[in-house]
Amino acid sequence: MILKIHFHVILFLLSSLYITTTSSDDFDKWISWNVKSYHQKKTVLGTKWNLAAPDLKLRQAESDKVRITVSQDGAGDFKTITEAINSIPPRNTRRVIVMIAPGVYREKVMIPRTLPFITFLGDALDPPTITGNDTASVTGSNGAPLGTFRSATVAVDASYFIAINIKFESFYGMEITKR
């Protein structure tokens, strides 16, 4: 059955969703647990979190957007995603929309903590693919295995990252044979 959503503190999380469950008691328990959990997380070691700060940063970043384009054929601002990321200044405070043209991008993309507010935007009809084939055991430039973290095709350590219409692929070429 479809339930009415009651006006609770976390209603904004549920706006535009229809919640289905077996009973209204289950739904009320879920709301109660999450609201209680939210209030408990609000206080850390006797100090209040500044819950408005991230929202203010996000609003400011969204009000001053910049767009850069990546296209392998040279029609954009950059030919690789890594070049585009490297062009963003550290401690970035603006939403940077990296519009990525269709194609297969064979590169390792690392977005450090110092580059928040980045959006990867691909074409919905022909989304670009970012692909790689490293594994934890692959030997890096220093002669040691990469390890799990450094083997990622795309590693995002920054806040407020968004990816829209992008394919992320990590492929380790193993041949499959039919018997």
For each residue, the residues with C-beta under 8 A, 3 or more apart:
1: 20 21
2: 18 19 20
3: 19 20 21 24 27
4:
5: 11 14 19
6: 11 31
7: 11
8: 11 31 35
9: 35 38
10: 13 14 31 34 35 38
11: 5 6 7 8 14 15
12: 15
13: 10
14: 5 10 11 17 19
15: 11 12
16:
17: 14
18: 2
19: 2 3 5 14 27
20: 1 2 3
21: 1 3 24 26 27 30
22: 26
23: 26 27
24: 3 21 27 28
25: 28 29
26: 21 22 23 29 30
27: 3 19 21 23 24 30 31
28: 24 25 31 32
29: 25 26 32 33
30: 21 26 27 33 34
31: 6 8 10 27 28 34 35
32: 28 29 35 36
33: 29 30 36 37
34: 10 30 31 37 38
35: 8 9 10 31 32 38 39
36: 32 33 39 40
37: 33 34 40 41
38: 9 10 34 35 41 42
39: 35 36 42 43
40: 36 37 43
41: 37 38 44 49
42: 38 39 48 49 51
43: 39 40 46 47 48 49
44: 41 47 49
45:
46: 43
47: 43 44
48: 42 43 51
49: 41 42 43 44
50: 53
51: 42 48 54 55
52: 55 56
53: 50 56 57
54: 51 57 58 159
55: 51 52 58 59
56: 52 53 59 60
57: 53 54 60 61 93
58: 54 55 61 62 117 160
59: 55 56 62 63
60: 56 57 63 64 93
61: 57 58 64 65 93 94 95 116 117 160
62: 58 59 65 95
63: 59 60
64: 60 61 93 94 95
65: 61 62 94 95 96 97
66: 94 95 96 97
67: 96 97 99
68: 76 77 78 84 87 96 97 98 99
69: 75 76 77 78 98 99 100 101
70: 76 77 78 79 80 81 83 84 98 99 100 101 105
71: 74 75 76 78 79 101 103
72: 79 80 101 103 105
73: 101
74: 71 79
75: 69 71 101
76: 68 69 70 71 79 99 101
77: 68 69 70 84 87
78: 68 69 70 71 81 83 84 87
79: 70 71 72 74 76 83
80: 70 72 83 84 105 107
81: 70 78 84 85 98 100 105 107 109 120 130
82: 85 86 107 108 109 110
83: 70 78 79 80 86 87
84: 68 70 77 78 80 81 87 88 98
85: 81 82 88 98 109 110 111 115 118
86: 82 83
87: 68 77 78 83 84
88: 84 85 92 96 115 118
89: 92
90: 114 115
91: 114
92: 88 89 96 114 115 116 117 118
93: 57 60 61 64 117
94: 61 64 65 66 117
95: 61 62 64 65 66 117 118 119 160
96: 65 66 67 68 88 92 117 118 119
97: 65 66 67 68 119 121
98: 68 69 70 81 84 85 118 119 120 121
99: 67 68 69 70 76 121 122
100: 69 70 81 105 120 121 122 128 166
101: 69 70 71 72 73 75 76 123 128
102: 122 123 126 127 128
103: 71 72 128 129
104: 128 129 131
105: 70 72 80 81 100 128 129 130 131
106: 131 132
107: 80 81 82 130 132
108: 82 132 134 152 153 154 155
109: 81 82 85 130 153 154 155
110: 82 85 152 154 155 157
111: 85 115 118 154 155 156 157 158 161
112: 115 157 158
113: 116 157 158 159
114: 90 91 92 158
115: 85 88 90 92 111 112 118 158
116: 61 92 113 158 159 160 161
117: 58 61 92 93 94 95 96 158 159 160
118: 85 88 92 95 96 98 111 115 158 160 161 162
119: 95 96 97 98 161 162 163 164
120: 81 98 100 162 163 164 166
121: 97 98 99 100 164 165 166
122: 99 100 102 126 127 128 164 165 166 167
123: 101 102 126 127 128 165
124: 127 165
125:
126: 102 122 123
127: 102 122 123 124 165 166 167
128: 100 101 102 103 104 105 122 123 166 167
129: 103 104 105 166 167 168 169
130: 81 105 107 109 153 154 166 167 168 169
131: 104 105 106 153 169 170 171
132: 106 107 108 152 153 154 169 170 171
133: 170 171 172 173
134: 108 138 146 150 151 152 153 170 172
135: 138 146 151 172
136: 145 146 147 148 151
137: 145 146
138: 134 135 145 146 151
139: 143 144 145 146
140: 143 144 145 146 150
141:
142:
143: 139 140
144: 139 140
145: 136 137 138 139 140
146: 134 135 136 137 138 139 140 150 151
147: 136 150 151
148: 136 151 152
149: 152 155
150: 134 140 146 147
151: 134 135 136 138 146 147 148
152: 108 110 132 134 148 149 155 170
153: 108 109 130 131 132 134 168 169 170
154: 108 109 110 111 130 132 168
155: 108 109 110 111 149 152
156: 111 161
157: 110 111 112 113
158: 111 112 113 114 115 116 117 118 161
159: 54 113 116 117
160: 58 61 95 116 117 118
161: 111 116 118 119 156 158
162: 118 119 120
163: 119 120 166 168
164: 119 120 121 122
165: 121 122 123 124 127
166: 100 120 121 122 127 128 129 130 163
167: 122 127 128 129 130
168: 129 130 153 154 163
169: 129 130 131 132 153
170: 131 132 133 134 152 153
171: 131 132 133
172: 133 134 135
173: 133
174:
175:
176:
177:
178:
179:
